[in-house]
């Protein structure tokens, strides 16, 4: 039995390719026509009855019949891009809305879901995070979890940008967030390229979702809202000092999206704030060796948890810097013997390195403002290690800055996911109630 066949026809003399794909079992094969005139048709055996043929045209040919919509979707791309888009999107299942032809009839193309969520990307051949728009209107798929949204926790850099843009007008910030989600189908700040996380109750679970939570379970997402399909029907008031916002709506998690149950013994706002930055303390604990001198830039949520993680890993000294005396005094009040605080501005690289001397073995940037890269580099040993956890980091500036001062320090991008990171921060709260209280006061 023939598998589903996708053929791209070109003008005479141009190179042609055919791609065979079964819409049910995803078997596929591609070839290049040696004649350069007509496509070579290939037959593939498939045990499933899904034989259909789809014919589209290149950018220089006239669309055939009802394939006009398909040609429009492909944006009249060159052959290689068209072929790659058709094959990859078809296999991933994101190629919705195209027409397939079977004995002259037209029917919607079957949707095959991707564990990465590619099937919800609108109008692009892309993963969900860099995509411009996601479709949050589709029902829960077989490899997804559906959530009734209760709270959003917007990341610090994104909230700072919105508050600054709207000059502290919190109602304008709320309106901007609603418009952003409506426009993009996700909470993805175009300026900072950041999002946040959310808390919600599981309302549906796809039959093929691996190891799912039970319906009714309250969970927090551990992946960014920049890749989480989201639609909102209500958003609460924005607080001037908190990034947590009550909300009502629907969100979806993909098979590869991480989540954790909301603990019942930790205030929800505190747990959310910690989950949002849990990658920082988890990475710091993994990178810290006994006897190291660790420098934490920023005394906010991520900086506080990273400092505790470094102390627990055996650092001989942990220096935390910030431009806020209030934050530093609250951190110093925790009473850790190996913890030192320093009022210093990392955007002034030379003075910052002087105030934090001697050079650190490990430096972690946890600030929500730009231009601290050179300060971190100068304050770190030339053979040290720097984790840039902040979403405001300019990695070109960091790389070129290190090169310019002759630093061979390892520069690490602070991926927000690390195995066991959610459990780590909750464990810190349970063993250090003062740390929990400190974050409660900030969130």
C-alpha positions in Angstrom: 0.0 0.0 0.0 1.3 3.5 -0.9 2.2 5.8 1.9 1.0 9.4 1.8 3.0 11.2 -1.0 4.0 14.8 -1.0 5.5 16.0 -4.4 7.0 19.4 -5.1 6.9 20.1 -8.9 9.1 22.6 -10.5 9.4 24.2 -13.9 11.1 22.1 -16.6 14.9 21.8 -16.1 14.8 22.5 -12.4 15.7 19.9 -9.7 12.7 18.1 -8.3 12.3 16.1 -5.1 9.6 13.8 -3.7 8.9 13.0 -0.1 6.8 10.0 1.0 5.3 10.1 4.4 2.6 8.0 6.1 0.2 10.3 8.0 -0.3 7.6 10.6 3.0 5.9 11.4 5.3 8.7 10.3 7.5 6.5 8.0 9.2 8.7 5.4 11.7 8.6 2.5 13.0 11.3 0.2 14.8 11.3 -3.1 16.2 13.6 -5.8 15.0 13.1 -9.4 18.1 12.3 -11.5 16.5 13.6 -14.7 15.9 17.1 -13.3 12.6 17.3 -15.2 9.9 15.3 -13.5 9.6 14.1 -10.0 10.5 10.5 -9.3 7.7 8.8 -7.5 8.5 6.3 -4.8 6.3 3.7 -3.3 6.7 2.7 0.3 5.0 -0.2 2.1 2.9 0.9 5.1 0.6 -1.3 7.1 -1.9 1.5 7.7 -4.5 2.6 5.1 -3.5 6.2 4.7 -2.6 6.5 1.0 -3.1 10.1 -0.1 -1.3 12.4 -2.5 -0.6 16.1 -2.0 0.7 18.2 -4.9 2.2 21.7 -4.4 4.2 24.0 -6.6 7.4 25.9 -6.3 7.6 29.7 -6.0 7.8 30.1 -9.8 4.9 27.9 -10.7 1.1 28.5 -10.4 -0.6 26.7 -7.5 -2.7 23.8 -8.6 -6.3 24.0 -7.7 -6.9 24.0 -4.0 -3.3 23.9 -3.1 -3.3 27.8 -3.2 -3.7 27.9 0.6 -0.7 25.6 1.0 1.5 27.7 -1.3 0.5 30.7 0.7 1.4 29.0 4.0 4.8 28.1 2.6 5.4 31.9 1.9 6.6 31.0 -1.6 9.9 29.8 -0.2 12.7 28.2 -2.3 12.7 24.5 -3.0 15.0 23.5 -0.1 13.0 25.5 2.4 9.7 24.2 1.0 10.8 20.6 1.1 12.2 21.1 4.6 9.1 22.8 5.8 6.7 20.2 4.4 8.7 17.2 5.6 9.6 18.5 9.1 6.2 20.1 9.8 4.3 17.0 8.5 6.4 14.6 10.6 6.1 16.9 13.6 2.4 17.4 13.0 2.5 21.2 13.0 1.4 21.4 9.4 -2.3 21.9 10.0 -4.8 23.4 7.6 -3.2 22.1 4.4 -5.3 20.2 2.0 -4.8 16.6 0.9 -6.2 15.2 -2.2 -7.8 11.8 -2.4 -9.8 10.8 -5.5 -10.6 14.5 -6.1 -11.9 15.2 -2.7 -10.5 17.6 -0.1 -10.2 16.9 3.6 -8.3 18.4 6.5 -4.8 17.0 7.0 -4.6 14.8 10.1 -2.7 16.4 13.1 0.1 14.4 14.6 1.3 15.8 17.9 4.9 16.5 18.8 6.2 16.0 22.4 7.9 19.4 22.0 4.7 21.2 21.1 5.5 21.9 17.4 1.9 21.1 16.5 0.7 24.3 18.2 3.1 26.7 16.3 1.2 29.0 13.9 2.5 29.7 10.5 6.1 28.8 11.1 8.5 25.8 11.0 9.7 26.3 14.5 9.8 25.1 18.1 7.3 26.8 20.4 9.8 29.1 22.3 11.2 31.1 19.3 7.8 31.0 17.5 5.9 34.2 17.1 2.5 32.7 17.9 1.1 29.5 19.4 -2.4 28.2 19.0 -3.9 28.0 22.5 -7.4 27.5 21.2 -7.0 23.8 20.3 -8.5 21.2 22.7 -6.1 19.2 24.9 -4.1 16.7 22.7 -3.2 13.1 23.5 0.3 14.1 24.6 -0.7 17.2 26.6 -1.9 18.3 30.0 -4.6 21.0 30.2 -4.5 23.4 33.2 -7.0 25.9 34.6 -4.7 28.8 35.3 -4.8 30.3 38.8 -1.6 32.5 39.1 1.1 33.8 36.8 4.6 34.6 38.0 6.1 36.9 35.5 9.9 36.9 35.4 11.7 39.8 37.0 13.4 41.2 33.9 10.1 41.2 32.0 8.2 42.9 34.7 10.9 45.5 35.2 10.8 46.3 31.5 7.0 46.7 31.5 6.9 48.8 34.6 9.6 51.0 33.1 7.9 51.3 29.7 4.6 52.3 31.3 6.2 54.6 33.9 4.8 52.7 36.8 1.3 52.7 35.6 0.3 49.2 36.8 -3.1 49.2 35.0 -1.2 49.8 31.7 1.1 46.9 32.6 -1.9 44.6 33.1 -3.4 45.7 29.8 -0.1 45.1 28.1 0.2 41.6 29.5 -3.3 40.7 28.4 -2.6 42.1 24.9 0.6 40.2 24.7 -1.0 36.8 25.6 -3.9 37.4 23.2 -1.5 38.3 20.3 1.0 35.5 20.8 -0.9 32.7 22.5 1.7 32.7 25.2 3.3 35.2 27.6 6.5 36.1 25.7 7.9 39.6 26.2 9.3 40.8 22.9 11.8 43.1 24.5 13.4 40.8 27.1 12.5 37.5 25.3 11.4 36.2 28.7 8.2 34.9 30.3 7.8 33.3 33.7 5.8 30.3 35.1 2.3 29.6 36.3 0.2 27.6 38.8 -2.9 25.8 37.8 -5.2 22.8 38.4 -5.0 19.9 36.0 -8.4 19.6 34.2 -7.5 17.1 31.4 -4.7 14.6 30.6 -4.0 13.2 27.2 -4.1 9.4 26.8 -0.5 9.3 25.7 1.0 11.8 28.2 3.8 10.0 30.1 3.5 9.6 33.9 0.8 12.3 34.2 -0.6 14.0 37.3 -4.1 13.2 38.3 -7.0 15.4 37.2 -7.5 17.9 40.1 -3.8 18.1 41.0 -2.4 21.6 41.5 0.9 22.0 39.7 3.4 24.6 38.9 5.0 24.7 35.5 8.8 24.4 35.4 9.1 25.6 31.8 9.0 29.2 30.6 5.7 30.9 29.6 7.5 31.8 26.4 6.7 28.3 25.1 3.5 27.5 27.1 0.2 27.8 25.1 -1.9 30.2 27.1 -5.2 32.0 26.8 -6.5 34.3 29.5 -10.0 35.4 30.3 -9.1 37.4 33.4 -6.0 38.9 34.9 -5.9 40.3 38.4 -4.3 43.5 39.6 -0.5 44.0 39.1 1.4 44.7 42.3 4.2 47.2 42.3 6.5 44.9 44.4 5.4 41.4 43.3 5.7 39.5 40.1 2.8 37.1 41.0 -0.6 37.9 39.4 -3.9 36.1 39.9 -5.3 34.9 36.6 -8.0 32.8 35.1 -7.6 31.0 31.8 -6.3 27.8 30.2 -2.8 26.6 29.5 -1.3 23.4 28.1 1.9 21.5 28.8 3.6 19.2 26.3 5.0 15.8 26.9 8.5 17.2 27.4 7.4 20.1 29.6 8.4 19.9 33.2 6.1 20.5 36.2 5.9 19.9 39.9 3.1 19.6 42.4 2.5 22.7 44.5 3.6 22.1 48.1 1.0 22.6 50.7 3.4 23.7 53.5 5.0 26.6 51.6 3.2 29.9 50.7 2.2 29.7 47.1 3.8 33.0 46.1 7.0 32.0 47.7 7.0 28.6 46.0 6.3 30.2 42.6 9.1 32.7 43.0 11.5 29.9 43.9 10.4 27.6 41.1 10.9 30.4 38.6 14.6 30.7 39.5 15.3 27.1 40.8 17.8 26.5 38.0 20.3 29.0 39.6 20.8 27.4 43.0 20.8 23.9 41.4 23.6 24.8 39.0 25.5 26.7 41.7 25.4 23.7 44.0 26.6 21.4 41.1 29.5 23.8 40.2 30.7 24.7 43.7 33.6 22.7 45.2 34.6 22.7 48.9 36.9 25.7 49.6 35.8 27.7 46.6 35.3 31.5 46.8 31.9 32.2 45.3 30.6 35.6 44.1 26.8 36.1 43.7 25.8 39.2 41.8 22.3 40.2 42.9 20.5 39.6 46.2 17.0 38.8 44.9 15.2 35.5 44.8 17.8 33.7 42.6 20.8 35.3 44.3 19.6 34.4 47.8 18.9 30.8 46.9 22.2 30.5 45.0 24.1 31.8 48.0 22.5 29.2 50.3 23.3 26.5 47.7 26.9 27.5 47.5 27.3 27.5 51.3 25.7 24.0 51.5 28.2 22.8 48.8 31.1 23.8 51.0 32.2 27.2 49.7 34.7 28.8 52.1 33.3 32.3 51.4 30.2 33.5 49.6 30.1 37.2 48.6 26.7 38.6 47.6 26.6 42.0 45.9 23.6 44.3 45.2 22.9 48.0 44.8 20.1 47.7 47.4 21.2 48.1 51.1 17.8 46.8 52.2 18.2 43.5 50.3 21.8 43.1 51.6 20.9 43.7 55.2 18.0 41.2 55.1 20.4 38.6 53.6 23.1 39.3 56.2 20.5 38.8 58.9 20.3 35.1 58.0 23.4 34.7 60.1 25.5 32.4 57.8 29.2 32.7 59.0 30.7 32.3 55.6 28.4 34.9 54.0 29.6 38.4 53.2 27.6 41.1 51.6 28.9 44.0 49.6 27.2 47.1 48.3 28.6 47.3 44.7 27.4 48.0 41.2 28.5 45.4 38.6 27.9 47.8 35.7 31.0 49.7 36.9 33.4 46.8 36.1 36.6 48.2 37.4 35.3 49.4 40.7 33.2 46.3 41.1 36.3 44.1 40.7 38.1 46.2 43.3 35.4 46.0 45.9 34.9 42.2 45.5 38.6 41.3 45.5 40.3 38.8 45.6 39.0 37.1 42.4 36.2 34.6 42.8 36.5 30.9 41.7 32.8 30.9 40.7 30.7 33.9 39.8 26.9 33.9 39.3 25.0 36.8 37.6 21.5 36.9 39.1 20.5 40.5 38.3 17.6 41.7 36.2 19.5 44.6 34.6 22.0 44.7 31.7 25.7 45.6 31.4 27.1 43.5 34.3 29.0 41.1 32.1 32.4 42.8 32.3 32.1 43.3 36.0 31.5 39.6 36.5 34.5 38.7 34.2 36.9 41.1 35.9 35.9 39.8 39.4 36.5 36.2 38.5 39.8 34.3 38.2 41.1 33.9 34.6 40.6 30.2 34.9 37.4 30.4 36.9 33.7 29.8 36.0 30.9 32.3 35.4 27.2 31.4 35.3 25.1 34.0 33.5 21.6 33.2 34.9 20.1 36.6 34.1 17.8 36.9 31.0 19.3 40.4 30.4 22.8 39.0 29.6 24.4 40.0 26.4 26.4 36.9 25.5 28.3 38.6 22.7 29.5 41.3 25.2 30.4 38.6 27.7 32.4 36.5 25.1 34.2 39.5 23.6 34.8 41.1 27.0 36.5 37.9 28.3 38.6 37.8 25.2 39.5 41.4 25.5 40.9 41.1 29.1 42.6 37.7 28.4 40.2 35.7 30.6 39.9 32.0 29.9 37.0 31.6 32.4 34.3 29.2 31.4 31.1 31.2 30.5 28.0 29.2 31.2 24.4 30.0 30.0 22.1 29.6 33.0 19.5 27.1 31.7 16.5 27.3 34.0 16.2 23.6 34.1 18.4 21.3 36.2 17.5 17.8 37.4 16.0 18.0 40.9 15.9 21.8 41.0 12.3 22.2 42.3 12.9 19.7 45.1 16.2 21.5 46.0 14.6 24.9 46.6 11.6 23.5 48.6 14.1 21.5 50.7 16.0 24.8 51.4 12.8 26.4 52.6 12.0 23.5 54.9 15.4 23.5 56.5 15.9 27.2 56.6 12.6 28.9 57.6 14.4 32.3 57.6 15.2 32.0 53.9 11.6 31.2 53.3 10.5 34.2 55.3 13.0 36.4 53.4 11.5 35.5 50.1 8.0 35.8 51.5 8.7 39.4 52.3 10.0 40.1 48.8 7.2 38.3 47.0 
